[in-house]
Amino acid sequence: MQQRSQFPDFPQFPRLPSGAGGLQLPLLLTAVLGLLLMAGLARGVYTVGPESVGVIQRFGRFVGTAGPGLRFKLPFGIDTVTILPVKRQLKMEFGFGSPNTTNPDQASREQDRESDMVTGDLNAAHVEWVVQYEINDPEQFLFNNREPGPTLRDLSESVMREVVGDRTVDEVLTIGRQGIENESIAKLTALVQELSMGLRVQQVQLKNVHPPEAVQRSFEEVNRAQQEREQMINQANGEYNKVVPRAAGESSKRISEAEGFALKRVNEAEGDVARFRALLEQYEKAPEVTRQRLYLETLSEVIPQLGGKVILDADAKQFLPFMNLQQFNAGPDKK
């Protein structure tokens, strides 16, 4: 009996000539290397946009930046490039979020939490604001902070809560908006520079500021009452400004008229006194002549005011039919 082998029988393939096999192996290796080289070259080409800059890392170490255009990097993970929009104005929204945004740090999922604040007089306020910034140092932006976007959001929220907490609710809702924006941008800029985040804060702008919905109606009633109070005060001040100056003018007018009348009477009295003294002086020199002259002057002033007069002789007879009576009806002015 024939003993079977302990190993299975494998199919036998025809052997190639030694010369043919030696030629096919180098060709296969060359083709594989060529494909790998072409794939590496294809993956090493990248494009930097006109508003961006490429930050190049070689084996994880920063080696430089690349400007806009078509660029090449070492393939197979030797070089890595991070594209940053350094010439684009970026923004973060707090308390609300615009749809279809490209910046992942622009809005937060916890919008109500970050916008509800407490003012300095212990009132609640819902504050929505926007922070606009740009990347001015790509190296600091990438390597000085692990998560620069969330860090900037936390800093902005902290600064806004601090600034709002130092003011009353009336200032936050009305007259204090500009002051809040100015103080917030100053403090946020100082923190960003202190942390060397590679950012430049351009603007902090308050958007919608109102009380929470739970107290919205009560707050509107209080505002309405305050507005009515201010309106009534303004009306009273207007009436006061209209009546008081007019009364003061009337008073000044009456006083001026009285002073003028008093001055007139005093001057007239002084003139009468001077005239009487002059007459007295002449009377003392010639009493009879002065008395006669005064009598005649007085009659010359009094008689023309009496109208027409007829002086008849006691012996005249039948004079009345011959008189022209119309001259007596004409009066002294028409005579």
Beta strands, then each sheet from edge to edge (+ up, - down):
strand 1: 45-48
strand 2: 53-58
strand 3: 61-66
strand 4: 69-72
strand 5: 79-84
strand 6: 90-94
strand 7: 116-118
strand 8: 124-135
strand 9: 199-210
sheet 1: 1+ 4-
sheet 2: 3+ 2- 5+
sheet 3: 6+ 8- 7+
sheet 4: 6+ 8- 9+
end
